[in-house]
Amino acid sequence: MWRTYVNGISGDAPAEFQTSVTGNTDLLTEILLRLPPKSLLRFQTVCKDWFSIISSQRFRLLHCRRKHSSGKVDGLFFCWWVYGNNHVDFIPINGMPKKQMGMIPLAFKNIVKCTSSKIESLHSCNGLFCINFNLGVENQVYYVYNPSTNQHRSIQLPAGTELRQVILMNLAFDPMVSDSYRLVCVIKSNGVYEFSVYSSETGIWKDSKEILDIKQEYFLAQGVFLNGCMHWVSENGSFLRFELDSLCFKMMPSTVIPNGMLKRNIRYFGQSSGHLHLIEVQGFSSMSFEVLELESDYSKWFVKYLVDLSSLRTMYPQMLSEEFDLVDVNRRTCNVVVCIVVDDKEQTTRFLVSTPDVIIEYDSRCMIIKEVAIVEKGKIPVMWEDVSVFEWYDAHRYVETMACV
């Protein structure tokens, strides 16, 4: 029986409505494509026809593409290291109920039926997560997990890794290209990094002949997938672009290390609207910076926007509290964790910025500040090392997706 909901009051839908919709698969599909994954999973039980539509590979791919094209971020997972343990928390964005997603960090741990398991690392890409669990000495397992559907799959390590050390895995998933995903495994062997790529479509690992000098400092755990390539940045070395089809490194321009500096001060690296973006600052506590964008042909980085977040200190005086000033005048109390470039008529950039108390959204064009999430006390390791807020590499975007794992 169809039911309609108006102002929270339910009632039986007219018979002609039931017939016109249920008898038109295309129309029903269009309606269902506009619903979130949580609702779709419930509606699969309505009848066999609904189950057939919602569970089909074609429908799920269409749903993924529709959501991906919106560019919406539904939340942020934060994974940070404190006192020998990784902590995971979820912060909803854009009005998503906290109760709906609050149990996901616990669900992460429940994937592995081992009370001593610890989450070693996370990597996300377009709604899917690759999770590394540490089960003890030299015993680590990897899973691909979809928080929206609570589906997960155990990933077997590449052959021969028992004699080598698996450092990390990066997840590569682009629903606009395929409904399958790939994993880039970085392996330490004889003083160099080796690479292997897994395909969910074939279930096979393929080894690359490329190796990387282990002496350089790369943000390998924070690879950014775009245009069939995994991208990594480095504080003191060259930037890297690894093509997953050819299993080879390709040309990737780097930024210049400032004169008198030993390394770059990278505050953000990610992708939005089909482009790579990078934020570097000259001063440790600088709140004025340039947003760099990489040319689509990989020829150079150029300045996309100039941004000044110093006005935040007026609205959020805790960023200049005596607690921070007495310890270290250079202590960072504001970090960009997500950069969302809007390439439509607005031609603007919106930033999700971590402060000691809230996650805020800053619109660089309209200079509008909006609080989007409250950071619970004790979540951020205040007075730990040189920051009192989340770093960009602590944050992992979450978008709802019906993608299969």
ROVEXTI-515915 format. One record per residue (C-alpha): x, y, z; residue in one letter; residue number from 1. Coordinates in Angstrom, 3 decimals. Example, Ala and Ser with C-alpha at 12.3 -4.5 7.8 and 13.67 -1.06 7.14 Angstrom:
X	Y	Z	res	n
12.300	-4.500	7.800	A	1
13.670	-1.060	7.140	S	2
//
This chain:
X	Y	Z	res	n
0.000	0.000	0.000	M	1
1.363	3.383	-1.001	W	2
1.231	6.067	1.667	R	3
1.710	9.805	1.333	T	4
3.240	12.037	3.993	Y	5
2.128	15.637	4.336	V	6
3.370	17.692	7.273	N	7
4.256	14.476	9.066	G	8
0.738	12.977	8.713	I	9
0.477	9.793	6.723	S	10
-2.412	8.579	4.638	G	11
-3.240	6.126	1.912	D	12
-2.198	7.312	-1.529	A	13
-4.945	7.460	-4.172	P	14
-5.323	4.269	-6.182	A	15
-4.676	6.096	-9.438	E	16
-1.387	7.369	-8.013	F	17
-0.359	3.860	-6.972	Q	18
-1.148	2.468	-10.416	T	19
0.515	5.270	-12.392	S	20
3.741	5.012	-10.431	V	21
4.052	1.294	-9.740	T	22
3.210	0.532	-13.346	G	23
5.891	2.871	-14.668	N	24
9.362	1.553	-13.846	T	25
11.139	4.589	-15.302	D	26
9.079	7.020	-13.226	L	27
9.515	4.947	-10.078	L	28
13.263	4.823	-10.673	T	29
13.424	8.601	-11.028	E	30
11.615	9.011	-7.715	I	31
13.825	6.517	-5.905	L	32
17.005	8.092	-7.262	L	33
16.197	11.225	-5.238	R	34
16.140	9.373	-1.914	L	35
19.107	8.898	0.456	P	36
20.707	5.459	0.906	P	37
19.218	4.879	4.366	K	38
15.694	5.257	2.973	S	39
16.445	3.118	-0.074	L	40
17.698	0.261	2.077	L	41
14.404	0.278	3.979	R	42
12.309	0.566	0.811	F	43
13.936	-2.543	-0.631	Q	44
11.579	-4.517	1.603	T	45
8.399	-2.922	0.201	V	46
8.002	-5.456	-2.596	C	47
9.955	-7.584	-5.057	K	48
9.801	-4.926	-7.766	D	49
11.295	-2.276	-5.493	W	50
13.981	-4.676	-4.340	F	51
14.814	-5.514	-7.945	S	52
15.207	-1.845	-8.872	I	53
17.114	-0.637	-5.798	I	54
19.494	-3.606	-5.593	S	55
20.368	-3.536	-9.284	S	56
23.876	-2.535	-10.300	Q	57
22.524	-0.011	-12.805	R	58
20.379	1.806	-10.217	F	59
23.200	2.008	-7.708	R	60
25.562	3.415	-10.298	L	61
22.997	6.025	-11.369	L	62
22.443	6.975	-7.727	H	63
26.204	7.300	-7.164	C	64
26.609	9.521	-10.211	R	65
23.698	11.735	-9.238	R	66
25.159	12.275	-5.773	K	67
28.691	12.725	-7.062	H	68
27.685	15.446	-9.516	S	69
26.152	17.489	-6.676	S	70
29.561	17.896	-4.996	G	71
27.888	17.781	-1.576	K	72
29.871	16.737	1.507	V	73
27.658	15.009	4.095	D	74
30.186	14.775	6.876	G	75
33.783	14.454	7.961	L	76
35.516	11.544	9.605	F	77
38.466	12.560	11.719	F	78
41.183	10.035	12.509	C	79
44.005	11.241	14.724	W	80
46.819	9.701	16.717	W	81
47.065	10.326	20.463	V	82
49.192	8.470	22.982	Y	83
49.730	5.427	20.794	G	84
46.105	5.015	19.682	N	85
44.111	6.219	16.711	N	86
40.815	7.896	17.539	H	87
37.949	8.141	15.057	V	88
35.002	10.489	15.221	D	89
32.301	11.578	12.805	F	90
31.038	15.139	12.443	I	91
27.876	15.562	10.325	P	92
27.668	18.432	7.848	I	93
24.673	19.979	6.070	N	94
22.126	19.009	8.687	G	95
22.697	15.258	8.735	M	96
21.425	13.937	12.111	P	97
24.206	13.133	14.544	K	98
22.327	10.043	15.763	K	99
22.146	8.687	12.219	Q	100
25.896	8.547	11.761	M	101
27.219	8.735	15.315	G	102
27.640	4.984	15.614	M	103
29.787	4.600	12.515	I	104
33.136	4.767	14.352	P	105
31.864	1.890	16.505	L	106
30.691	0.072	13.382	A	107
34.227	0.405	12.020	F	108
35.571	-1.556	14.957	K	109
32.795	-4.145	14.837	N	110
33.817	-5.148	11.318	I	111
36.682	-7.132	12.817	V	112
35.525	-9.628	15.441	K	113
38.544	-9.040	17.641	C	114
38.405	-7.091	20.894	T	115
42.060	-6.068	20.623	S	116
41.748	-4.643	17.101	S	117
42.742	-1.019	16.583	K	118
42.093	1.228	13.621	I	119
45.528	1.976	12.232	E	120
44.517	4.253	9.347	S	121
41.689	5.420	7.088	L	122
41.552	6.492	3.483	H	123
38.363	7.617	1.750	S	124
37.271	8.314	-1.792	C	125
33.769	9.352	-2.886	N	126
31.955	7.655	-0.014	G	127
33.973	4.442	0.287	L	128
36.616	3.826	2.958	F	129
39.693	1.652	3.152	C	130
40.349	0.769	6.796	I	131
43.514	-0.762	8.182	N	132
43.042	-2.724	11.416	F	133
45.968	-3.636	13.640	N	134
45.326	-6.984	15.325	L	135
48.699	-7.217	17.021	G	136
52.358	-7.671	16.199	V	137
52.796	-7.975	12.418	E	138
49.109	-8.775	11.987	N	139
47.146	-6.203	10.012	Q	140
43.999	-6.562	7.914	V	141
42.378	-4.257	5.374	Y	142
38.700	-3.742	4.604	Y	143
36.784	-1.647	2.101	V	144
33.693	-0.294	3.844	Y	145
30.610	1.683	2.815	N	146
29.192	3.484	5.891	P	147
25.950	4.301	4.060	S	148
25.011	0.653	3.476	T	149
27.188	-0.903	6.214	N	150
28.648	-3.289	3.626	Q	151
32.294	-4.298	3.839	H	152
34.776	-6.559	2.111	R	153
38.027	-8.030	3.377	S	154
40.979	-7.355	1.063	I	155
43.676	-9.982	0.694	Q	156
47.186	-8.540	0.669	L	157
49.358	-8.811	-2.476	P	158
51.355	-12.003	-2.855	A	159
54.774	-11.973	-1.238	G	160
53.967	-9.277	1.325	T	161
54.770	-11.686	4.139	E	162
58.419	-10.987	3.316	L	163
57.877	-7.242	2.910	R	164
56.131	-4.520	4.890	Q	165
52.790	-3.124	3.743	V	166
52.882	0.562	4.637	I	167
49.432	1.704	3.556	L	168
46.651	1.545	0.998	M	169
44.924	4.347	-0.892	N	170
41.419	3.893	-2.281	L	171
40.510	4.981	-5.827	A	172
36.825	5.206	-6.742	F	173
35.166	7.353	-9.419	D	174
31.458	6.543	-9.968	P	175
31.409	8.731	-13.079	M	176
33.759	6.241	-14.734	V	177
32.994	2.852	-13.199	S	178
31.133	1.156	-10.365	D	179
34.304	-0.731	-9.417	S	180
37.129	0.599	-7.260	Y	181
40.861	0.076	-6.989	R	182
43.427	0.076	-4.203	L	183
47.001	1.314	-4.361	V	184
49.195	-0.619	-1.942	C	185
52.536	0.901	-0.902	V	186
55.078	-1.686	0.199	I	187
58.449	-1.133	1.883	K	188
61.188	-3.369	0.548	S	189
64.989	-3.062	0.675	N	190
65.001	0.649	1.409	G	191
62.491	1.636	-1.299	V	192
58.727	1.849	-1.740	Y	193
57.084	-0.531	-4.209	E	194
53.533	-0.271	-5.567	F	195
50.767	-2.742	-6.361	S	196
47.223	-2.056	-7.606	V	197
44.092	-4.100	-6.817	Y	198
40.898	-4.096	-8.877	S	199
37.532	-4.975	-7.296	S	200
36.311	-5.973	-10.749	E	201
38.906	-8.716	-11.208	T	202
40.011	-9.308	-7.616	G	203
43.621	-9.349	-8.844	I	204
46.696	-7.424	-7.691	W	205
49.102	-6.104	-10.337	K	206
52.626	-5.073	-9.392	D	207
54.252	-1.944	-10.732	S	208
57.891	-1.784	-11.762	K	209
58.110	1.707	-10.262	E	210
59.982	2.294	-7.004	I	211
60.312	5.352	-4.789	L	212
63.206	6.556	-2.662	D	213
62.257	6.035	0.949	I	214
64.355	9.015	2.114	K	215
61.878	11.603	0.849	Q	216
58.997	12.665	3.094	E	217
55.688	12.105	1.282	Y	218
52.095	12.294	2.479	F	219
51.559	8.821	1.054	L	220
48.658	8.052	3.393	A	221
46.775	11.065	1.992	Q	222
46.785	10.225	-1.705	G	223
44.236	12.129	-3.799	V	224
42.567	10.238	-6.650	F	225
41.585	12.150	-9.788	L	226
41.515	11.410	-13.532	N	227
42.695	7.828	-13.114	G	228
45.754	8.817	-11.081	C	229
46.773	8.876	-7.435	M	230
48.514	12.092	-6.425	H	231
50.869	12.687	-3.521	W	232
52.581	15.799	-2.233	V	233
55.822	16.119	-0.297	S	234
57.200	18.678	2.123	E	235
60.750	18.367	0.879	N	236
60.609	16.403	-2.392	G	237
58.873	16.313	-5.758	S	238
55.128	15.815	-6.096	F	239
54.014	12.477	-7.544	L	240
51.348	11.300	-9.997	R	241
50.819	7.551	-10.314	F	242
48.643	6.310	-13.188	E	243
46.684	3.251	-12.135	L	244
46.132	1.845	-15.641	D	245
49.770	1.901	-16.741	S	246
51.139	1.383	-13.194	L	247
53.674	4.130	-13.922	C	248
54.588	7.556	-12.589	F	249
53.736	10.495	-14.836	K	250
54.858	14.117	-14.912	M	251
53.617	16.126	-11.928	M	252
54.776	19.721	-11.308	P	253
55.855	20.654	-7.799	S	254
55.797	24.001	-6.046	T	255
59.024	25.806	-5.211	V	256
60.356	25.496	-1.666	I	257
60.740	29.097	-0.384	P	258
64.267	30.462	-0.085	N	259
65.726	29.870	3.334	G	260
63.216	27.092	4.085	M	261
64.038	23.404	4.335	L	262
60.543	22.291	3.400	K	263
57.093	23.421	2.333	R	264
54.460	24.319	4.919	N	265
51.490	22.458	3.399	I	266
48.129	23.221	4.996	R	267
45.820	21.463	2.530	Y	268
45.873	19.137	-0.468	F	269
42.773	17.735	-2.128	G	270
40.474	17.795	-5.134	Q	271
37.210	19.514	-5.894	S	272
35.195	20.136	-9.058	S	273
37.645	18.002	-11.043	G	274
40.763	19.957	-10.060	H	275
43.615	19.523	-7.601	L	276
44.046	22.253	-5.000	H	277
46.915	23.058	-2.695	L	278
47.400	25.513	0.155	I	279
50.855	26.454	1.387	E	280
51.677	29.200	3.881	V	281
54.898	31.084	4.525	Q	282
54.447	31.828	8.214	G	283
53.622	29.051	10.648	F	284
50.540	30.783	12.035	S	285
49.608	32.766	8.914	S	286
45.889	33.065	8.192	M	287
46.365	34.705	4.787	S	288
47.193	32.352	1.953	F	289
46.805	31.470	-1.704	E	290
44.703	28.612	-3.030	V	291
46.686	27.014	-5.834	L	292
45.063	25.007	-8.619	E	293
46.798	22.616	-10.989	L	294
46.269	23.118	-14.714	E	295
44.305	20.255	-16.246	S	296
47.251	19.434	-18.523	D	297
49.590	19.212	-15.516	Y	298
51.714	22.070	-16.836	S	299
51.803	24.263	-13.714	K	300
50.222	25.403	-10.471	W	301
48.551	28.820	-10.522	F	302
46.869	31.057	-7.944	V	303
43.117	30.412	-7.993	K	304
42.144	32.543	-4.994	Y	305
43.616	34.806	-2.336	L	306
42.111	34.153	1.090	V	307
42.338	35.959	4.419	D	308
40.826	34.205	7.439	L	309
42.091	36.711	10.007	S	310
38.528	37.951	10.551	S	311
37.773	34.634	12.234	L	312
39.767	35.753	15.251	R	313
37.246	38.508	15.893	T	314
34.288	36.120	15.846	M	315
36.117	33.313	17.670	Y	316
38.252	34.908	20.389	P	317
39.226	31.486	21.768	Q	318
41.649	31.345	18.855	M	319
43.708	33.958	20.698	L	320
43.213	32.649	24.221	S	321
45.868	33.080	26.882	E	322
46.087	29.311	27.142	E	323
47.567	29.134	23.668	F	324
49.585	32.344	23.835	D	325
51.436	31.381	27.016	L	326
52.521	28.052	25.596	V	327
53.471	28.993	22.081	D	328
52.674	32.178	20.179	V	329
52.860	30.182	16.954	N	330
50.318	27.589	18.011	R	331
47.871	26.928	15.175	R	332
44.239	27.407	16.118	T	333
42.691	27.380	12.651	C	334
43.148	24.859	9.829	N	335
41.475	24.305	6.469	V	336
40.311	20.678	6.401	V	337
38.225	20.727	3.208	V	338
38.326	23.074	0.226	C	339
35.259	23.105	-2.027	I	340
35.652	25.021	-5.261	V	341
32.406	26.039	-6.942	V	342
33.063	26.376	-10.664	D	343
29.665	27.686	-11.685	D	344
28.541	31.302	-12.032	K	345
29.531	31.951	-8.427	E	346
33.229	31.375	-9.130	Q	347
34.027	31.019	-5.463	T	348
35.613	28.718	-2.949	T	349
34.118	27.480	0.278	R	350
36.329	26.201	3.053	F	351
35.554	23.948	5.952	L	352
37.784	25.251	8.719	V	353
38.616	23.546	12.002	S	354
38.761	25.765	15.105	T	355
39.022	24.704	18.776	P	356
35.214	24.668	19.214	D	357
33.489	24.465	15.837	V	358
33.822	23.481	12.215	I	359
32.874	26.505	10.131	I	360
32.181	27.087	6.465	E	361
33.744	30.191	4.969	Y	362
32.559	31.556	1.623	D	363
35.493	33.428	0.104	S	364
33.380	35.348	-2.413	R	365
30.623	36.587	-0.116	C	366
32.881	36.455	2.969	M	367
30.114	34.671	4.859	I	368
30.913	32.529	7.883	I	369
28.560	29.721	8.925	K	370
28.960	27.209	11.728	E	371
28.236	23.721	10.419	V	372
29.261	21.475	13.320	A	373
30.194	21.657	16.969	I	374
33.464	20.026	18.032	V	375
32.939	18.283	21.335	E	376
35.395	19.103	24.071	K	377
38.132	16.537	24.377	G	378
37.836	15.370	20.771	K	379
40.845	17.361	19.574	I	380
44.175	16.730	21.302	P	381
44.566	20.276	22.684	V	382
48.094	21.069	23.810	M	383
49.405	18.152	21.748	W	384
52.458	18.885	19.640	E	385
52.058	22.204	17.806	D	386
48.351	22.363	16.976	V	387
45.071	22.627	18.836	S	388
42.787	21.816	15.901	V	389
42.413	19.053	13.331	F	390
44.888	19.045	10.441	E	391
43.874	18.564	6.808	W	392
45.305	15.061	6.804	Y	393
43.145	14.113	9.812	D	394
39.949	14.786	7.848	A	395
38.247	12.330	5.493	H	396
35.263	13.422	3.419	R	397
32.102	11.412	3.668	Y	398
29.347	11.413	1.064	V	399
26.348	9.088	1.094	E	400
26.598	6.462	-1.614	T	401
24.894	3.277	-2.736	M	402
28.152	1.944	-4.169	A	403
28.765	-1.776	-3.751	C	404
31.915	-3.073	-2.129	V	405
//
